[in-house]
Amino acid sequence: MDAKCPQCERVATLDNDMKHVKCSHCNFETDYENYLEIMKDKAINMASDYVPKRSGL
């Protein structure tokens, strides 16, 4: 199964047991639980950096 690498943002591989994520491009490796935390933090940071364009403010 494929996953997005949090370091290089290319395609990483999630093993069949869904326990380990590895990127062959940048050699990133971690367990799946840690991967979920990393990606959750990235999503939170993206959301907090988003500032909608609103007229009159």
FENVEN-V953242 format. One record per pair of residues at least 24 apart in sequence whose ideal C-beta (glycine too) atoms are under 8 Angstrom apart, sorted by the first residue. I is the first residue (numbers start at 1). J is the second residue. If there is no record, write none. Layout:
BEGIN
I | J
I | J
END
This chain:
BEGIN
3 | 35
4 | 39
6 | 35
6 | 38
6 | 39
6 | 42
END
